[in-house]
Amino acid sequence: MKDSKGIIHSFESLGALDGKGIRFIIFFQGCYKRCVYCHNPDTWDLKGKSYSVEEVVKRVLRYQPYFKTTGGVTLSGGECLIQEDFVLKLCQELKRHSINISLDTSGIALTKKVKNIILLVDNIIFDFKMTTEEEYQKFIKSEFNEAHEFLKYLSLMEKSITIRTVIIPGINDTDVFIERLALILRPYKLKAELIPYHDYGKEKYALLGIKYVLEAVNNLDPKRLIILQKLLDSKIK
């Protein structure tokens, strides 16, 4: 196999929130989206330590006795699909070792390699961010249609899919937003997990000299999250 290098931000050896069971999580560098609530601005640029597929797999295999067959590897970021060449080769090699793969993504153009990656992974965590083109342009700096096309494609795959949407006070913590989200997801029979906004990444912005747009926004009230989650669940039964 021809060597390929991937630029990686960090590894987490015993994750429990990004897929089933115990996960070895690989956080990739690079993301062209500029979500106003992103808490990892240090992953935006394609700068960092590079690894070969063999080096990454070697790290993964050291932890295979811990995650066994009930857990596996999660590919996250940044947006890991930006490095589609490396990710495809990595997935192919992980499958040679019968390792479960979760893909944590916010969607990207459906190139042939991206489609092949989707075929190889077992579970997909899809960060579906907003519900209109205007919202995507204003808060995500990318296209709603790109995310929606990705969602439609995933719905055709026989994969385990988890939809996640971050709820931000004053931006999308409304009944109207939830109703629009339900309208989008209902045809695909997909439920969504609502994630509360937090400002844990604020210090990173200061260190990087980047303006934090949501400086005046408070963390989401847990009670409000529960109300919105119940509303969403009721709309897409």
Secondary structure, DSSP 8 states (H G I E B T S, - for coil): ----EEEEEEEEEEE-SSSSSSEEEEEE-------TT-S-GGGSSS-SEEEEHHHHHHHHHHHHHHHTTT-EEEEESS-GGGGHHHHHHHHHHHHHTT--EEEEE------HHHHHHHHH-SEEEEE---SSHHHIIIIISS-HHHHHHHHHHHHHS-SEEEEEEEE-TTTT-SHHHHHHHHHHHGGGT--EEEEE---TTHHHHHHHT---TTTT-----HHHHHHHHHHHHHH--
